[in-house]
Amino acid sequence: MSDYMNQYKRNIKAMNKSGKGTPTPGEIWWVSNLDGIKDRPILVLNCASGTVTYRKCTSQASTFRQRDTIEDFYDAGLDKATYVDPEVRTIPRTRLVRKMGELSEYDREKFGL
């Protein structure tokens, strides 16, 4: 089965059990059409006043920029090795689609959450 289908099935499971809620630091949320390009997961750093501060997740390692790795990616609701871009960004809370999972205690300490 393709990685896309595995991610789709995991997202359906996450959507069915989590619903909409208030994101908290250390959670992984699915965002629709992030940066006008594609749907992708984000690592929530903070949520206040309807604005979410986050770091973008990707499955691509990079030799050009330093990316942090989510070590326990499966626990975080992800199907494959995931890297987190260093740039901190913000989006409106309404852009979040569903919660996928949460970082493990180890990863929370690593990311300072």
Order of alpha helices (4+ residues) and beta strands (2+ residues): alpha-beta-beta-beta-beta-beta-beta-beta-alpha
